[in-house]
Amino acid sequence: MKKLITFILFPFLFIPLNTKANENFSVEIEALTLVMEQYKEDNDSKIELDDNNKTPSYMALKQDECNATVEVTEKTGLEVVNTEYFDVNVCLKEINKVIN
């Protein structure tokens, strides 16, 4: 019985109980929120003629305390249709599209 209790409680010695994910990833979260709002507004104004359900997926990479790069990938099932990159300045709430 002691071994079972030890086995259950042992992982909690290594896991911090007060993790602060929002503080660690605040730049990425804010950048994703800004891009999602703009991306939704841009796509609502377009009329799509095809019935392909394009679903966007988002990924953010932090550069420094104010800047992040956001990648937006549109997919239809497993097929990647479109990929766009945005440089986001969270401090100024500024979004710039990266042209490849």
Secondary structure per residue as TSV (DSSP state, phi and psi in degrees):
chain	resnum	aa	ss	phi	psi
A	1	M	-	360.0	-39.0
A	2	K	H	-63.0	-38.1
A	3	K	H	-65.2	-38.3
A	4	L	H	-65.0	-44.8
A	5	I	H	-64.8	-42.4
A	6	T	H	-63.0	-41.8
A	7	F	H	-62.4	-37.5
A	8	I	H	-75.4	-40.1
A	9	L	H	-85.6	-18.3
A	10	F	G	-57.5	-45.1
A	11	P	G	-61.8	-26.3
A	12	F	G	-70.8	-14.0
A	13	L	G	-71.8	-25.8
A	14	F	T	-102.0	-14.3
A	15	I	S	-96.4	120.1
A	16	P	-	-66.4	135.8
A	17	L	S	-82.1	-21.3
A	18	N	S	-115.6	63.8
A	19	T	-	-73.8	145.5
A	20	K	-	-124.1	78.0
A	21	A	H	-65.8	-37.8
A	22	N	H	-64.8	-34.2
A	23	E	H	-73.1	-37.9
A	24	N	H	-72.2	-33.7
A	25	F	T	-117.0	26.4
A	26	S	H	-64.3	-37.1
A	27	V	H	-66.0	-44.9
A	28	E	H	-65.0	-41.6
A	29	I	H	-63.4	-45.7
A	30	E	H	-65.3	-40.8
A	31	A	H	-63.9	-43.9
A	32	L	H	-61.8	-42.1
A	33	T	H	-61.6	-44.6
A	34	L	H	-63.5	-44.6
A	35	V	H	-68.5	-40.4
A	36	M	H	-61.6	-41.5
A	37	E	H	-63.4	-45.2
A	38	Q	H	-68.2	-42.3
A	39	Y	H	-64.0	-38.8
A	40	K	H	-65.9	-42.9
A	41	E	H	-63.1	-41.9
A	42	D	H	-65.3	-40.6
A	43	N	H	-78.6	-24.1
A	44	D	H	-70.1	-29.2
A	45	S	H	-79.8	-17.8
A	46	K	S	-88.1	143.5
A	47	I	-	-102.5	119.2
A	48	E	-	-92.1	129.3
A	49	L	-	-90.3	-23.3
A	50	D	S	-92.4	158.5
A	51	D	-	-93.8	9.5
A	52	N	-	-69.2	125.4
A	53	N	-	-84.7	100.7
A	54	K	-	-85.9	125.6
A	55	T	E	-115.1	124.4
A	56	P	E	-83.0	145.5
A	57	S	E	-124.1	144.5
A	58	Y	E	-119.9	144.2
A	59	M	E	-143.4	133.0
A	60	A	E	-118.8	140.6
A	61	L	E	-125.2	123.4
A	62	K	E	-75.9	134.3
A	63	Q	-	-101.3	-47.0
A	64	D	S	-154.0	-161.3
A	65	E	S	-69.9	-17.5
A	66	C	S	-119.9	-18.4
A	67	N	E	-116.7	145.6
A	68	A	E	-148.7	157.2
A	69	T	E	-110.7	130.2
A	70	V	E	-115.2	130.3
A	71	E	E	-107.3	125.4
A	72	V	E	-113.3	120.3
A	73	T	E	-117.3	122.9
A	74	E	E	-94.4	132.2
A	75	K	E	-129.6	148.2
A	76	T	E	-119.5	99.7
A	77	G	T	70.1	-118.0
A	78	L	T	-98.3	-8.2
A	79	E	E	-87.4	127.5
A	80	V	E	-83.6	120.3
A	81	V	E	-93.5	-43.5
A	82	N	E	-152.0	142.7
A	83	T	E	-131.7	128.3
A	84	E	E	-127.3	148.1
A	85	Y	E	-119.8	142.2
A	86	F	E	-131.6	135.3
A	87	D	E	-95.1	123.6
A	88	V	E	-118.7	128.5
A	89	N	E	-103.3	106.8
A	90	V	T	-70.8	-35.3
A	91	C	T	-64.2	-39.9
A	92	L	T	-96.6	-3.7
A	93	K	T	54.9	48.8
A	94	E	E	-117.2	133.8
A	95	I	E	-120.3	126.5
A	96	N	E	-122.8	128.5
A	97	K	E	-80.4	134.0
A	98	V	E	-89.7	124.7
A	99	I	-	-98.7	123.8
A	100	N	-	-85.1	360.0
